[in-house]
Amino acid sequence: MRLLIDFLTRFGWGLAIGLVLTPATVVPAGFFRVNMLVVMGLATFAALLAHSAGPAGVWPLAAAAAVGAWMGSVAWLGDKRRAGIGFCAACAAILAAATVMPLARTPLTAVVALLSGLVTGLTVHAMLLGHWYLNAPGMRVDALRRAIDVALIAWAIRLIAAVVETWPDVASLVGRADATSLALLSLRWLAGLVGLPVLLVMSRKTLDIPNTQSATGILYVACLAAILGELTAQLLAATP
């Protein structure tokens, strides 16, 4: 249960940051409104789970993020862009605190948790932005290129953090791992750290045609790779 709560707060934090980094002068307010509702759903689910079985202190933060996301969606509905971005930033900060709080994390594990959320959230954000071109076909492609580039940057930093985190213990980890752990470790690296950047670059190159629908289709697969990779990383970290 705690793994799911942790994943939801990470995911919500990354998605909210994606909205903060999205140029509101290029992307219609409707995109922000809809995706603030997605953040609200993630935060609400995390709050409900944390209230019944989660670490103390997480559910009030998740609940506050859910309320903030709802208020942000109302602001975007009224096309109040400055207030909308403010609510996006507030939700990101609250969900980041909820991600770091539950476990007595070292600075490295706290950074890894936040980077994990960025990889998942920014990849899904890029996919949702690509899907929005169906609603706003005249929107500039530069916005989607930027979203993919930001997701690639997050992946690169996450890769460095993963190497720093696991390299000192890699020999002992492989030596004592059973078949299930080795399968998870392989999935984590093949999907989240090797396959994901390939898919992101493919979608980025597809935009040079330009073909936003094909790029979005590739981003759907990238979302699966990011989610699988980060979930297996959480499972491996929780394995004694």
C-alpha positions in Angstrom: 0.0 0.0 0.0 2.8 2.4 0.9 4.4 1.8 -2.5 1.2 2.8 -4.3 0.8 5.9 -2.1 4.5 6.8 -2.8 4.0 6.3 -6.5 0.9 8.5 -6.6 2.5 11.4 -4.9 5.6 11.1 -7.1 3.5 10.9 -10.2 1.4 13.9 -9.2 4.5 16.0 -8.3 6.0 15.3 -11.7 2.8 16.0 -13.6 2.3 19.3 -11.8 5.9 20.4 -12.6 5.2 19.6 -16.2 2.3 22.0 -16.1 4.5 24.7 -14.5 7.1 24.3 -17.3 4.4 24.4 -20.1 4.3 27.8 -21.8 0.8 29.2 -21.1 1.1 31.7 -23.9 1.3 28.8 -26.5 -0.9 26.0 -24.9 -4.6 26.7 -24.4 -6.0 27.0 -20.9 -8.2 24.0 -21.4 -5.1 21.7 -21.3 -4.1 23.0 -17.9 -7.6 22.8 -16.6 -8.0 19.1 -17.6 -4.6 18.1 -16.3 -5.1 19.8 -13.0 -8.1 17.6 -12.6 -5.8 14.6 -13.3 -3.5 15.9 -10.6 -6.5 16.2 -8.3 -7.4 12.6 -9.0 -3.9 11.3 -8.1 -3.8 13.4 -5.0 -7.3 12.4 -3.9 -6.5 8.7 -4.3 -3.2 9.1 -2.4 -5.0 10.9 0.4 -7.7 8.3 0.7 -5.2 5.5 0.8 -2.9 7.3 3.2 -5.7 8.2 5.6 -6.5 4.5 6.1 -3.1 2.8 5.8 -0.4 5.3 5.0 2.3 7.0 6.9 1.2 9.8 9.3 1.4 13.2 7.7 1.0 12.2 4.1 -2.8 12.3 3.8 -3.2 16.0 4.9 -0.6 17.0 2.3 -2.2 14.9 -0.4 -5.6 16.3 0.6 -4.3 19.8 0.4 -2.8 19.1 -3.0 -6.2 17.8 -4.2 -8.0 20.9 -3.0 -5.3 23.1 -4.6 -5.6 21.2 -7.9 -9.4 21.7 -7.9 -8.9 25.4 -7.3 -6.4 25.5 -10.0 -8.8 23.9 -12.5 -11.3 26.6 -11.6 -8.7 29.3 -12.2 -7.9 27.8 -15.6 -11.6 27.6 -16.4 -11.8 31.3 -15.9 -8.5 31.8 -17.9 -6.7 33.2 -14.9 -3.3 32.1 -16.1 -1.2 33.7 -13.4 -3.3 32.2 -10.6 -3.5 28.9 -12.5 0.3 28.6 -12.7 0.5 29.5 -9.1 -1.8 26.7 -8.1 0.2 24.3 -10.3 3.4 25.3 -8.5 1.7 25.0 -5.1 0.5 21.5 -5.9 3.9 20.5 -7.1 5.5 21.7 -3.9 2.9 20.0 -1.6 3.2 16.7 -3.5 7.0 16.9 -3.4 6.8 17.3 0.4 4.4 14.3 0.6 6.9 12.2 -1.5 9.9 13.0 0.7 8.1 12.9 4.1 6.9 9.4 4.7 10.2 7.5 5.1 13.2 8.7 6.9 15.1 9.2 3.6 18.7 10.1 3.2 19.3 13.1 0.9 20.1 10.7 -1.9 17.0 8.6 -1.7 14.9 11.8 -1.4 16.4 13.2 -4.6 15.9 9.8 -6.3 12.2 9.7 -5.3 11.7 13.2 -6.7 13.6 12.4 -9.9 11.5 9.2 -10.3 8.4 11.3 -10.1 9.8 13.7 -12.7 10.5 11.0 -15.2 7.0 9.5 -14.9 5.1 12.8 -14.7 7.0 14.6 -17.4 6.7 11.6 -19.8 2.9 11.4 -19.2 2.7 15.1 -19.5 4.3 15.1 -22.9 1.9 12.3 -24.0 -1.1 14.3 -22.8 0.2 17.4 -24.5 0.6 15.5 -27.8 -3.0 14.2 -27.4 -4.2 17.8 -27.0 -3.2 18.6 -30.6 -6.4 16.7 -31.6 -8.3 19.5 -29.8 -6.0 22.3 -30.9 -4.5 21.3 -34.2 -3.2 24.8 -34.8 -1.0 24.8 -31.7 2.7 25.2 -32.3 4.7 22.0 -32.3 7.4 23.7 -30.3 5.5 23.2 -27.1 5.6 19.4 -27.6 9.2 19.4 -28.6 10.0 21.3 -25.4 8.0 18.8 -23.3 9.9 15.9 -24.7 13.3 17.6 -24.3 12.4 18.3 -20.6 11.5 14.6 -20.1 14.8 13.6 -21.7 16.7 15.9 -19.3 14.8 14.3 -16.4 15.7 10.8 -17.6 19.4 11.7 -18.0 19.6 13.0 -14.4 17.6 10.0 -13.2 20.1 7.7 -14.9 23.0 9.4 -13.1 21.2 9.1 -9.8 20.5 5.4 -10.4 24.1 4.7 -11.2 25.3 6.6 -8.1 22.6 4.8 -5.9 23.3 1.2 -7.1 26.9 1.1 -8.3 28.6 0.6 -4.9 26.4 -2.4 -4.1 25.8 -3.8 -7.6 28.0 -6.8 -7.2 26.4 -7.9 -3.9 23.0 -7.1 -5.3 23.4 -9.4 -8.3 25.1 -12.0 -6.2 22.2 -12.4 -3.7 19.3 -11.7 -6.1 16.9 -14.5 -6.9 15.2 -15.0 -10.2 12.4 -12.6 -9.5 14.7 -9.8 -8.4 16.9 -10.3 -11.5 13.8 -10.1 -13.7 12.7 -6.9 -11.9 16.2 -5.4 -12.3 16.3 -6.3 -16.0 12.8 -4.7 -16.5 13.8 -1.7 -14.6 16.9 -1.0 -16.8 15.5 -2.2 -20.1 12.2 -0.3 -19.8 13.0 2.7 -17.7 16.6 3.5 -18.4 17.3 2.1 -21.8 14.0 1.9 -23.7 12.5 5.2 -22.5 15.1 7.5 -24.0 14.9 5.6 -27.3 11.2 6.1 -27.4 11.4 9.8 -26.4 14.0 10.5 -29.1 11.9 8.6 -31.7 8.9 10.8 -30.8 11.1 13.9 -31.0 12.3 12.9 -34.5 8.8 12.2 -35.6 7.9 15.8 -34.9 10.4 16.9 -37.6 8.0 15.5 -40.3 5.9 16.9 -38.5 3.4 14.3 -37.4 2.0 14.9 -33.9 -0.3 11.9 -34.0 2.5 9.4 -34.6 4.7 11.2 -32.0 1.9 10.9 -29.5 1.5 7.2 -30.3 5.1 6.6 -29.5 4.7 8.6 -26.3 2.0 6.3 -25.2 4.6 3.4 -25.3 7.1 5.7 -23.6 4.6 6.3 -20.7 4.3 2.5 -20.2 8.1 2.2 -20.2 8.5 5.1 -17.7 5.8 3.7 -15.3 7.1 0.1 -15.5 10.7 1.3 -15.0 9.9 3.5 -11.9 7.5 1.0 -10.3 10.1 -1.8 -10.5 12.7 0.6 -9.1 10.4 1.2 -6.1 9.9 -2.6 -5.7 13.6 -3.2 -5.8 14.3 -0.4 -3.3 11.7 -1.9 -0.9 13.2 -5.4 -1.2 15.4 -6.1 1.8 
